[in-house]
Amino acid sequence: MRARVPGIALAGLAVLAVAALLLVRPFGAPRLPADLAYQKIGELSVGLATAPDPPRAGENQMLVAVRDRDGQPLRGADLQARVVMEAMGAMPRMESRGEFREIAPGFYRARFGLAMAGDWTVELRVTPKSGPPLHADYRLSTLRAGATFTGEAATGGAPPAESLGVAQAVTLDAARRQSLGIRTEGVARRPLTATVRAAGRVSWDETRLHDVTLKFSGYVRTLSGDFTGRTVNAGEPLLTVYSPELLSAQQEYLEALRAAPTDPSARELADAARRRLLLWDVPPAQIEGIAREGRARDEIPVLAPATGVITEKRVVAGSPFAAGDVLFRIAPIDPVWVMAAIYQVDLPLVTVGTPVTLSNPYLDGGSRKGRVAFVDPTLTADTRTAAVRIEVPNPAGDLKPGMFVDAVIEKPLGERLAVPESAVLPTGERRLVFVDLGDGRLAPRDVRLGVHAGEWYEVLGGLEAGERVVTSGNFLISSEARLRSAGEKW
């Protein structure tokens, strides 16, 4: 019903209307309806409207005018509103909150959202500068204009948590508890281990990649590393090359060696020629072989610098090459990297050196150990994850780049107050548990939770060690409990 407050002078109404027009309307902001109805709430008069009217699914504005007992605009009050649609069938409870700002004397505005069309309950709280908070309930609908006042709720502040729990307690006898399958467990400190699971992709160890390049130009004669994917060992010939520059350097070295016994300066020339061959990566054993044979070699073998797999091959037999060209790239097969994407909520649990267990059901079904070697300091914008690099021994070479594995990181947290996961009843922004008060009484209580560690939640507030909570049947208890009492609103 819409009812106007008696005793309000027409002059007061005119002042309020003019103030609203002058202070609110110039910038296109919504104004109060001319026929706004006021309700008596305690010693205050309150009028509520929405813009648009009727409200719509999406963003709306709530407009509230508040007057004191003398009919004057009430300034400096604290207003809060909660817009609720209760759960229906499989649809969960939906809720939106609005924080008000005073935009003219006694005129307050807040933004709120409606998740869908339908009927909504508005729970309004008005707290004057002096005096207790006052509560009022309204009904809104996206199908009709106007806010319907449904009654004044309990005045005063919200009761303390202790009395709230007792007031909302459900009393069940032993037979009823047994039929509902109620089981309880004590709240206690226990060692917790947080587990982070992620999919990982195997890749080469980038710090151990080797490029095969030469510091002189020439031509490929024969090719031993003749295909990509071939496994080679360190010191194994990859190819033989012919280079006029290299042949000339060998001849200079030999001529200086022949002249050294009779010409002291030739010894220095021989040393300089040998250093040039070494700087061109000709192995010392090959240089000694050239000196021992006394003739230059037309073909010089090029050896693999490391054991691994040829991942790139850019030459064939007869190919010319220039100094600095990359002829091969070799990647080691042991160890390898596993790159895992970790969500930002789990990143505090992952640090360099953290052990990781890796498994691949398509191999031997067993698991192996690795460790975190690097955590990317930035997040991927699309997935809000950070790349974590795990180093894994791979002596058998069965972990192949591109392969997916399961990565499990377990982080011991030490002893913490914990409650079973099954005891927690999520209700929107809140987390509830039912506490066994004895004598068959079960009371709902808000709790603050920390890390989710396996089948346990860390308790940050709301419970103490030694209390007992319901771990089975709490959904059935909630159907019998009136969780939305006046105190539960705020």
Buried (B, 14 or more C-beta within 10 A) or exposed (E): EEEBBEEBEEEBBEBBBEBBEEBBEEEEBBBBBEEBBBBBBBEBBBBBBBBEBBBEEEEBBBBBBBBBEEBBBBBEBBBBBBBBBEEEEEEEEBBBBBEBEBBBBBBBBBEBBBBEBBEBBBBBBBBBEEBEBBBBBBBBBBEEEBBBBBEBBBBEEBBEEEEBBEBBBBEBEEEBBEEBEBBBBEBEEEEBEBEBEBEBBBBBBEEBBBEBBBEBBBBBBBBBBBEEEBEBEEEEBBBBBBBEBBBEBBBBBBBBBEBBEEEEEBBEBBEEBBEBBEEBBBBEEBBEEBBEEEEBBEBBBBBBBBBBBBBBBEBEEEBEBEEEBEBBBBBBBBBBBBBBBBEEEBBEBBEEEBEBEBBBEEBEEEEBEBEBBEBBEEBEEEEEBBBBBBBBEBEEEEBEBEBEBBBBBBBEBEEBBBBBBBBBBEBEEBBBBBBBBEEBBBBBBBBEBBBBBEEBBBBEEBBEEEBBBBBBBBEBBBEEBEBBEBBBBE
